[in-house]
Amino acid sequence: MALRLLQRLLLLSCSITAIAAPVPAVERATSNTIVLPSQDSFYQPPTGYESASLGAILAKRQIPVPGAIDSLAPGKTQSVWQVLYRSSDDNGQPLAVVTTIFVPTGGDPNKFFTQSIAYDSSDVDCSPSYTLQSPSTTGPDSIVIALALSSGWYVQSPDFESYKAAFTNGIISGQTMLDSLRAAKQSGSFTGLSANPRIGMNGGSGGALAIEWALELQPTYAKDITISGATLGSLTPNIANVMHTVNKGPAAGLIPSAITGLAQASPQLQTYLNTNLISSTAANFESANTRCINQNQDYYNGKDITAYFKNPNFLDDQVVHDLVQKVGIMGTHGTPSGPVYVYKGANDEVSPVADTDTLVDEFCNAGASVTYVRNALTEHVTESVLGIPGAYAWLDDRLNGVPAQQGCNKVFEANTTFSLNDLSKLGSLATALMAALQSVLNS
């Protein structure tokens, strides 16, 4: 019955390695109280952390199993840990970043999965390590985490924007993602994870951004990391094109979130904003870094974001242009060494499908193994949800040691139903996914 209901709902959607001296990890008290990251000392690194190697664990603490995850997969989570680890920013300066690791009950320590959450905010208090603890966080990301735990996979979700909340800075996002894998591989003494597990990764939209950048940077930044497979939904390969596309629309709030996020990791951009925002409305623009994605979508809905700037073509100004070229354009830093599965809606109203088409072609021409599933009937958010069963089935094979198809494999679809084979792997969580999609459609 749940299967038939889900299929009916989906039909509806078509109408709408550095080596350095070690810094001992600090064992911090188990947390039973949810404290905002901006007010939580756990997020602050210990003295001397700068000398630690990339991915070194700086601190750890056990937290209660989030109620939302336990409600979706009762009894499937043995423990949950927050880990503070060493990483670096786009200028090679040290960062301390938090990841949340879920230990499955009776799980397979050789299977490690990253769910990269699209938190799309320049407010550190919107980081996954905090929001995942909310009992109301039962959207697609929580469903995927619950599904992975039910499959016996170890799971993590890193705060890849870092404490700087550098939303859309691809280099920071990719490097912190790779260093989270290094940290997790060192966590066996308290998580039980193997030191050399198969690694799978998934993310949609802003979550896919971090994984894609990790895939590009891995051959040069983290040669010690082998990624068995990564799935990327609703990619945003060019953030300048995203800004042009969403301006004056319901997703216009992504622009001030992105610009303030970039500025928090770039003093040059912040100086530019100080002199190039129109003074009477500058505070309204910069207040984006005090809200999470949904609140910013409401606040800036339909607004012309260029009206906040003295120069409406601010993306062409050298400071902005140069930074976007460095940290906001995919396909310019390397080619994934492991297999990749990309799922994208042809009607994506946030990031033009042509940008993903081009990126896939670049990777294919460079010798990467890419499966590209392009759906003619979906758009940005619905494809991020509708693509989950296919992505999960593909990742399940990778984590079970089944080799991916070599070369470039393009699949052009024109439907909004799941294959029964892919859907069957969701089990009882198919109903939860149905509810999540209904919420997406209602919004």
C-alpha positions in Angstrom: 0.0 0.0 0.0 2.8 2.4 0.9 4.5 1.7 -2.4 1.4 2.5 -4.4 0.8 5.7 -2.4 4.4 6.8 -3.0 4.2 6.2 -6.7 1.0 8.2 -7.0 2.6 11.1 -5.1 5.7 11.0 -7.4 3.4 11.1 -10.4 1.9 14.3 -8.9 5.3 16.0 -8.8 5.7 16.2 -12.5 3.0 18.9 -12.6 4.6 21.2 -10.2 48.5 15.1 3.7 50.4 17.1 5.8 52.5 15.5 8.6 52.9 17.5 11.8 53.3 17.0 15.5 50.2 15.5 17.0 47.8 17.5 19.3 46.2 15.1 21.9 42.4 14.9 21.4 40.4 16.3 24.3 37.7 14.1 25.8 34.9 16.4 26.6 31.8 15.7 28.6 28.8 14.0 27.1 26.3 16.6 26.0 22.7 16.3 27.0 21.8 19.9 26.3 21.6 21.4 22.8 23.7 24.6 22.8 24.0 26.9 19.8 27.4 26.4 18.1 28.1 30.1 18.5 27.8 29.7 22.3 29.3 26.2 22.6 33.0 25.9 23.7 33.3 22.5 22.0 33.6 24.2 18.6 36.7 26.2 19.8 39.9 24.3 19.1 42.5 23.6 21.8 45.7 25.7 22.0 48.3 24.6 19.5 45.8 22.9 17.2 47.5 24.6 14.2 50.4 22.2 14.4 48.1 19.1 14.1 48.0 17.2 10.9 45.0 17.5 8.6 42.1 15.4 9.8 43.6 15.0 13.3 40.9 14.6 16.0 41.1 17.6 18.4 38.2 16.8 20.6 35.2 14.4 20.8 32.1 14.0 22.8 29.1 11.6 22.8 25.6 13.1 22.4 22.2 11.5 22.7 20.7 9.8 19.6 18.6 12.4 17.9 14.9 11.7 18.4 14.2 12.3 14.7 16.7 9.7 13.6 15.6 7.2 16.2 11.9 7.7 15.2 12.8 6.9 11.6 15.0 3.9 12.4 14.1 2.8 15.9 17.0 1.1 17.7 19.3 1.2 14.7 21.7 3.8 16.2 24.1 2.5 18.9 25.8 5.9 19.7 26.4 9.3 18.2 29.6 11.3 18.5 30.6 14.8 17.6 34.2 15.1 16.6 36.3 18.3 16.3 39.0 17.9 13.7 41.8 19.9 12.0 41.3 21.2 8.5 42.3 24.2 6.4 40.7 27.0 4.4 41.2 28.1 0.8 44.4 30.0 1.8 45.9 27.1 3.7 45.1 28.6 7.1 44.0 26.2 9.9 40.4 25.5 10.6 38.7 23.4 13.3 35.5 21.7 12.1 32.9 19.5 13.6 31.4 16.3 12.2 28.7 14.2 13.6 29.3 10.4 13.4 26.5 7.9 13.9 27.4 4.4 15.0 24.9 1.7 13.8 23.7 -1.0 16.0 25.5 -4.2 14.9 26.8 -2.4 11.8 29.6 -3.2 9.4 32.7 -1.2 10.3 33.9 -1.5 6.7 31.1 0.6 5.3 31.3 4.3 5.9 28.8 6.8 4.4 28.7 10.6 4.4 25.4 12.4 4.0 26.2 16.0 3.1 23.4 18.2 4.2 22.5 21.3 2.2 22.2 23.8 5.0 22.9 26.7 2.7 23.4 29.3 5.3 26.1 31.7 6.4 24.9 31.4 10.1 27.0 28.9 12.0 24.0 28.2 14.2 22.4 26.5 11.2 25.2 23.8 11.1 24.1 20.2 10.8 25.8 19.3 14.1 23.2 21.5 15.8 20.1 21.1 13.5 20.4 17.3 13.4 19.6 17.2 17.1 16.3 18.9 16.6 13.3 16.4 17.1 11.6 18.0 14.1 14.5 17.4 11.6 12.8 14.6 9.6 13.4 15.8 6.1 15.1 13.9 3.2 18.6 14.1 4.8 17.4 12.5 8.1 15.6 9.8 6.1 18.8 9.0 4.2 20.8 8.9 7.4 18.2 6.6 8.9 18.2 4.4 5.8 22.0 4.1 6.0 21.9 3.2 9.7 19.2 0.6 9.0 21.6 -0.9 6.4 24.3 -1.2 9.0 26.4 1.6 7.6 28.5 4.0 9.8 27.3 7.5 8.9 28.7 11.0 9.3 27.5 14.5 8.4 30.1 17.2 8.7 29.7 21.0 9.1 31.6 21.5 5.9 31.2 25.2 5.8 33.4 25.3 8.9 32.9 27.6 11.9 33.2 30.5 9.5 29.9 29.4 7.8 31.6 30.0 4.5 28.6 29.0 2.4 29.5 28.4 -1.3 33.2 28.5 -0.8 33.9 25.3 -2.6 37.5 24.9 -1.6 36.7 25.2 2.1 33.7 22.8 1.7 35.8 20.2 -0.2 38.8 20.3 2.1 36.8 20.1 5.3 34.8 17.2 3.7 38.0 15.3 2.9 39.5 16.0 6.4 36.3 14.7 8.0 37.0 11.4 6.2 40.5 11.4 7.6 39.2 12.1 11.1 36.6 9.4 10.9 39.2 6.8 9.9 41.0 7.6 13.1 37.9 7.3 15.3 37.9 3.5 15.6 38.9 3.5 19.3 35.5 5.0 20.2 33.3 4.4 17.1 34.5 1.0 16.0 34.9 2.1 12.4 37.6 0.4 10.4 40.7 2.4 9.6 40.2 1.6 5.9 36.5 1.3 5.2 34.8 1.6 1.8 33.6 5.2 1.6 30.3 6.3 0.0 29.0 9.9 -0.2 25.7 11.5 -1.1 24.3 15.0 -1.1 21.8 17.2 -2.9 22.1 20.8 -4.0 24.4 22.6 -1.4 25.3 19.2 0.0 26.3 18.0 -3.4 28.5 21.1 -3.7 30.7 20.0 -0.9 31.1 16.5 -2.2 31.8 17.6 -5.7 34.6 19.9 -4.5 35.9 17.1 -2.4 36.0 14.8 -5.5 37.9 17.5 -7.5 40.4 18.2 -4.7 41.0 14.7 -3.5 43.8 13.8 -6.1 45.9 16.7 -4.9 44.7 17.5 -1.3 44.0 14.0 0.0 45.8 11.3 -1.9 45.5 9.0 1.1 41.7 8.9 0.8 39.9 6.5 -1.6 36.3 7.2 -2.3 34.4 4.1 -3.4 31.5 6.1 -4.9 29.8 9.4 -4.6 26.2 10.5 -5.7 25.5 14.1 -6.5 21.9 15.5 -6.8 20.8 18.8 -8.2 24.4 20.1 -8.7 25.2 23.8 -8.7 28.4 23.9 -10.8 28.6 27.7 -11.2 27.5 29.9 -8.3 27.5 33.1 -10.4 25.0 31.5 -12.8 22.9 30.4 -9.8 22.8 34.0 -8.5 21.7 35.3 -11.9 19.0 32.5 -12.1 17.4 32.9 -8.7 17.4 36.7 -8.4 13.9 38.1 -8.0 12.5 34.6 -7.4 11.6 32.5 -4.4 15.2 31.4 -4.0 16.7 34.9 -4.1 17.8 34.5 -0.5 20.6 32.2 -1.7 22.4 35.3 -3.0 22.9 37.2 0.3 23.6 33.9 2.1 26.3 33.1 -0.5 27.9 36.5 -0.5 28.0 36.9 3.3 29.3 33.3 3.5 32.1 34.0 1.1 32.9 37.3 2.9 33.2 35.5 6.3 36.2 33.7 4.8 37.5 36.6 2.7 38.5 39.9 4.3 38.9 41.3 0.8 35.3 40.6 0.0 34.1 42.0 3.3 36.0 45.2 2.7 34.4 45.4 -0.7 30.9 44.9 0.8 31.6 47.7 3.4 32.1 50.2 0.6 29.9 48.9 -2.2 26.6 48.0 -0.5 24.1 50.9 -0.4 24.3 52.1 3.1 20.6 52.5 3.8 19.9 48.8 3.1 23.3 47.2 3.8 22.2 45.9 7.2 19.2 44.1 5.6 21.6 42.4 3.2 24.1 41.4 5.7 21.5 40.1 8.2 21.4 37.0 6.0 24.1 35.6 8.3 21.7 35.6 11.2 19.1 33.2 9.6 18.9 29.7 8.3 17.8 28.8 4.8 14.0 28.8 5.2 14.0 32.1 7.0 16.2 33.7 4.4 14.0 32.3 1.6 11.0 34.1 3.2 12.9 37.3 4.0 14.3 37.8 0.5 11.5 36.1 -1.5 11.0 37.9 -4.9 13.5 40.6 -4.2 16.0 42.1 -6.6 19.2 41.4 -4.7 21.2 43.6 -7.1 19.4 46.6 -5.7 21.4 46.3 -2.5 24.6 47.2 -4.4 25.8 50.5 -5.9 26.8 48.5 -9.0 23.9 46.1 -9.9 26.5 44.1 -11.9 28.5 43.5 -8.7 29.4 40.0 -9.8 31.6 41.6 -12.5 33.6 43.7 -10.0 37.1 42.3 -9.8 37.1 41.3 -6.1 33.8 39.4 -6.4 34.6 37.9 -9.8 38.1 36.7 -8.8 36.8 35.0 -5.7 33.9 33.3 -7.4 36.3 32.0 -10.1 38.6 30.6 -7.4 36.0 29.0 -5.1 32.7 28.9 -6.9 33.2 27.3 -10.3 33.3 23.5 -10.4 35.5 21.5 -12.9 38.5 23.8 -12.5 40.6 22.0 -9.8 40.7 18.4 -10.8 39.0 15.2 -11.9 37.3 12.7 -9.6 39.4 9.5 -9.2 36.5 7.4 -8.1 33.1 6.6 -9.7 30.4 9.3 -9.6 26.6 9.1 -10.0 24.9 12.5 -10.9 21.2 13.0 -10.8 19.7 16.2 -12.2 16.3 17.7 -13.2 16.2 19.3 -16.6 13.9 21.9 -15.3 16.2 23.0 -12.4 15.2 26.5 -11.6 18.1 27.2 -9.3 21.1 25.9 -11.3 20.7 25.6 -15.1 20.9 22.0 -16.3 23.4 23.1 -19.0 26.0 23.8 -16.3 25.7 20.2 -15.1 25.8 18.9 -18.7 29.0 20.7 -19.3 30.6 19.6 -16.0 29.7 15.9 -16.7 31.2 16.2 -20.2 34.4 17.7 -18.8 34.8 14.8 -16.4 34.0 12.2 -19.0 36.5 13.7 -21.4 39.1 13.6 -18.6 38.6 9.9 -18.1 36.3 9.9 -15.1 33.7 7.2 -14.6 30.3 9.0 -14.4 26.7 7.8 -14.5 24.5 10.8 -15.4 20.8 10.4 -14.8 19.0 13.5 -16.3 15.3 13.7 -15.7 13.2 15.7 -18.2 10.3 16.2 -15.8 11.8 17.4 -12.5 13.3 20.5 -11.1 15.8 21.4 -8.3 14.2 20.2 -5.1 12.0 17.4 -6.4 14.9 15.8 -8.1 17.0 16.0 -4.9 14.3 13.8 -3.3 13.1 11.7 -6.3 16.7 10.7 -7.1 17.4 9.3 -3.6 16.3 5.6 -4.3 18.5 5.4 -7.5 21.4 7.0 -5.7 21.1 4.8 -2.7 20.9 1.6 -4.8 24.0 2.7 -6.7 25.9 3.4 -3.5 24.8 0.2 -1.9 26.6 -1.7 -4.7 29.7 0.4 -4.3 29.8 -0.3 -0.5 29.3 -3.9 -1.2 32.3 -4.0 -3.4 30.5 -4.2 -6.7 32.6 -2.3 -9.4 30.9 0.7 -11.0 30.4 0.8 -14.8 33.5 2.3 -16.3 33.5 5.3 -18.6 30.6 7.7 -19.2 27.0 6.4 -19.0 24.2 8.9 -19.6 20.6 8.1 -18.9 17.9 10.5 -20.0 14.6 9.9 -18.2 11.1 11.3 -18.7 9.2 10.1 -15.6 8.8 10.7 -11.9 8.5 7.1 -10.7 11.1 5.0 -9.0 12.1 1.7 -10.3 10.7 -1.1 -8.2 14.2 -2.5 -7.7 15.6 0.8 -6.3 12.5 1.5 -4.3 12.5 -1.9 -2.6 15.8 -1.1 -0.9 14.1 1.7 1.0 11.9 -0.7 2.9 9.7 0.9 5.6 11.4 4.3 5.0 9.6 4.6 1.7 6.6 6.0 3.6 8.8 8.6 5.3 10.3 9.6 1.9 6.7 10.0 0.6 5.9 12.4 3.5 9.1 14.4 2.9 8.2 14.8 -0.8 4.7 15.8 0.1 6.2 18.5 2.3 8.4 19.7 -0.6 5.4 19.9 -2.9 3.3 21.7 -0.3 6.0 24.4 0.1 
